[in-house]
Amino acid sequence: MSFFITLLQSWGYWGMLIGAFIAGSVFPLSSEVVLTALLLAGLDPIRLFVFATIGNVAGSMFNYGIGTLGKIEWIERYLHVKREKVERATRWLERYGVWLGLFCSLPFIGSVIAVTLGFTRTNLWLSLLTITVGKATRYAVLLYVLVQL
C-alpha cells in the first residue's frame, strides 16, 4: 500500500484525484493519507481541495451509477456491499431522503449510501449536490486542521 501512496504522490494533483476517486468508490484506500502526504510535500492546499473533492465525488457517482443498474447480485459480487446494508440504507433513505447524500463522506457507510442512492434512483442532480457538499465539507475541515498544525 505504501508503494501505491508513493506512486500517487509522484503524480501530484492528478495522484490526489485518482486516490480520491478510488477512496470515494468502494475500493479500500485512504484519500486522507494521500492528501496529507501531498500537503506535506508542499502542494497548494486549495488545489488539493479541488482535486480531492472532484475525485471523491466522482468515486461516489461511480457507486451511484452501479446502483442504478439495479442488480443487487452485482452490487454484492463486484462492490462487496451486502444486501442487508443496501436494505438498511434504503430504509434510511426513505426516512431522510436525498439529504443522506451529505453522509457519503463517512467511512464504511458512505459507499453504501451512494450505491443506495443509485439503486433507489434518487434524483441524480440532488444526489450529486448533497454528495458534493458533504465531501467538500470533509476536505475543507481536514485541510483546515492540517494547515493549522
C-alpha positions in Angstrom: 0.0 0.0 0.0 2.8 2.4 0.8 4.2 1.9 -2.7 0.8 2.9 -4.1 0.7 6.0 -1.9 4.2 7.0 -3.1 3.1 6.5 -6.7 0.1 8.7 -6.2 2.4 11.3 -4.5 4.6 11.4 -7.6 1.6 12.3 -9.8 0.9 15.3 -7.6 -2.6 16.8 -8.0 -3.6 14.1 -10.5 -2.5 11.5 -8.0 -4.8 13.2 -5.5 -7.7 13.0 -7.9 -7.1 9.3 -8.7 -6.6 8.4 -5.0 -9.7 10.3 -4.0 -11.7 8.6 -6.8 -10.6 5.2 -5.6 -11.3 6.1 -2.0 -14.7 7.5 -2.9 -15.7 4.3 -4.6 -15.9 1.0 -2.8 -12.3 0.2 -3.2 -10.2 0.5 0.0 -7.9 3.5 0.1 -7.5 6.4 2.4 -7.6 9.7 0.5 -6.8 11.4 3.7 -3.3 9.8 3.7 -2.7 10.9 0.1 -3.9 14.4 0.9 -1.7 14.7 4.0 1.3 13.4 2.1 0.8 15.8 -0.7 0.2 18.7 1.6 3.4 17.9 3.5 5.2 17.7 0.1 4.3 21.3 -0.4 1.4 21.2 -2.8 -1.1 24.0 -2.7 -4.0 23.3 -0.3 -6.6 24.9 -2.4 -5.7 22.9 -5.5 -5.6 19.7 -3.3 -9.1 20.6 -2.0 -10.4 20.9 -5.6 -8.8 17.7 -7.0 -9.7 15.7 -3.8 -13.3 16.8 -3.9 -13.7 16.2 -7.6 -12.1 12.8 -7.4 -14.0 11.7 -4.3 -17.4 12.9 -5.7 -16.6 11.0 -9.0 -16.0 7.9 -6.9 -19.3 8.2 -5.2 -21.0 8.9 -8.6 -19.4 5.7 -9.8 -21.1 3.9 -6.9 -24.3 5.7 -7.7 -24.1 4.5 -11.3 -23.5 0.9 -10.3 -26.5 1.2 -8.0 -28.7 2.4 -10.9 -28.1 -0.9 -12.7 -30.5 -2.3 -10.0 -28.8 -5.7 -9.8 -28.3 -6.5 -6.1 -26.3 -9.6 -7.1 -23.8 -7.3 -9.0 -23.6 -4.9 -6.0 -22.9 -7.8 -3.7 -20.4 -9.5 -6.1 -18.5 -6.6 -7.5 -18.8 -3.9 -4.9 -18.8 -6.3 -1.9 -21.8 -4.4 -0.4 -24.1 -6.9 1.3 -27.8 -6.9 0.6 -28.6 -6.2 4.2 -26.6 -3.0 4.1 -28.4 -1.8 1.0 -31.8 -2.6 2.6 -30.8 -0.7 5.8 -29.6 2.3 3.7 -32.8 2.2 1.7 -34.8 2.5 5.0 -32.6 5.5 6.0 -33.2 7.0 2.5 -37.0 6.6 2.9 -36.7 8.5 6.2 -34.2 11.2 5.4 -34.4 11.4 1.6 -31.6 12.8 -0.6 -30.1 14.5 2.4 -28.5 11.2 3.2 -26.0 12.1 0.4 -24.3 14.5 2.8 -23.0 11.5 4.6 -21.4 9.8 1.7 -18.1 11.1 3.0 -18.3 8.9 6.1 -16.0 5.8 6.2 -17.6 2.4 5.7 -21.2 3.6 5.2 -20.5 6.3 2.6 -20.1 3.9 -0.3 -23.3 2.0 0.7 -25.2 5.3 0.8 -24.0 6.2 -2.7 -24.9 2.8 -4.1 -28.3 3.0 -2.4 -29.0 6.5 -3.8 -28.5 5.0 -7.3 -30.3 1.8 -6.5 -33.4 3.7 -5.5 -33.0 6.1 -8.4 -32.9 9.1 -6.2 -32.7 12.3 -8.2 -29.3 12.4 -9.9 -28.7 16.2 -9.6 -29.8 16.4 -6.0 -27.7 13.4 -5.1 -24.7 15.0 -6.8 -25.3 18.2 -4.9 -25.6 16.6 -1.5 -22.7 14.3 -2.1 -20.5 17.2 -3.2 -21.4 19.4 -0.2 -20.7 16.5 2.2 -17.3 15.7 0.6 -16.2 19.3 0.1 -17.0 20.0 3.8 -15.0 17.0 4.9 -11.9 18.0 2.8 -12.2 21.7 3.9 -12.2 20.7 7.6 -9.4 18.2 7.1 -7.2 20.8 5.2 -8.0 23.5 7.7 -6.8 21.2 10.6 -3.7 20.1 8.7 -2.7 23.7 7.7 -3.1 24.8 11.3 -0.7 22.1 12.6 
